[in-house]
Amino acid sequence: MNHMKITAVDDDSTFLSILEMMFKKFKDVKLDAQFFSDSTHALEEVCNEQPDILFLDIFMPNMNGWEFLQHLEEKKVAVKVYMLSSSVDKNDQNRAKKYSIVQDFISKPLSYKTLKTVLNVN
Amino acid sequence: MQHKISENSLETNLFRNSLIVCIVAASLLLLHDLLLDFTVSDMILEIIGIAFAGLFLKLSKKTDEVEHQIPVFLGVLNILLVMAWYLNKCLGVGLVLDFLVVHIISIVLLSVRYRNKYLVLFTLMMAILFTVEFVNKDFYYISMQYRMAPVLSKTIMISITYIITTWVVLYLKNQYSQTIQVIMAQNFEINQKNETISNHNSNLEETVIKRTQDISDQKEKLLQYAFFNSHKVRAPLANILGAVSIIEESFEDLDLDERDLMLNIIKKESERLDSEVRSVQDIIHQTSDSFISEFNNSSSDEK
């Protein structure tokens, strides 16, 4: 069984609950998921744990998603980042593409189909 | 500036017209004397008198009141005629009766404004006349027996000339005044419009800055609305859709607690969405900075 470390950072705790519930559906893959609503604390954990996939919100208090990405690039943390935001602004999508570690920009809601693609499972 | 020039031009025309009328009147007098077979010396002295009167009129060009020039002209003319009469009395020629009639008519026709001045002038002339008569002990020329017919005809001629002259000059002055009033009214209107244009020009830059600021504010509000739409409205909506998606895809796999959790999420996020939509109008009226600040604060509070 595949093992995958996933971290999700979003100040919206409700969304994190939904995401956790969606992860449970994947029986064929072992997902070691961590959820953070505080981006500052999340940065430390990501740097330490080096997850395979990071779901990152953009607009958060204290440290927003762009600042989070900046720190990751400075510290050369090798992680596949998926920006996950309720924003539908093209400017946000284009800005996300400028970061090499960002794999894609996903506008909420996150569907099972999209999540399967991201996790590369059937 | 152009209107001031026009005003001066009108005044010059008025003076010229007055002068022409006076010259015509003087010419009629001369013609009359010629037809009545006056002596040459009489006519020469009248020409000199008229010339002096014209010179006086010319010198009095600076006088603003044109009406004032006519009695003065006639007064000077008659003074000179008296002198002519005195110098030629030895030849048996006199102008006493027409002199009296002309001046009485003048006094009657003149406006109150100039009547007193003319009366003074007339009294002075009469004093000269009677002084001369008294010195010479000869009151013959005051008598109406002297050359009755030519004197009457000349009196009528001079009276008519005077009346025509006065009315023509008054008519011209009236036209002049009306024209000046029209020009002044137009000047006033032009000045007002100039002032309005000047005010518009001075306010133009301010208006442009204000409108640019208004447009910038509107753009800012649109950006705020877009921001609000993305993060405040779509966030609960996305959570509702996410919960619905879980129920659709894996309803059978969910235990009762998980189903309750999903239902609670849908309910809570629906209420949140309703609240956020209601506050859209308020948020639009806020500035960008205060809005983002509020957004960040509210996000902190939610945590």
Interface residues (C-beta under 8 A of the other chain):
Chain A: D11 D12 S13 T14 F15 S17 I18 L19 M21 M22 K24 K25 S37 D38 F59 M60 P61 N62 S85 S86 S87 V88 D89 S107 K108 P109 L110 S111 Y112
Chain B: A226 S230 H231 R234 A235 P236 L237 A238 N239 L241 G242 A243 S245 I246 E249 S250 D253 E258 L261 M262 I265 K268 E269 F295 N296 N297 S299 S300 E302 K303
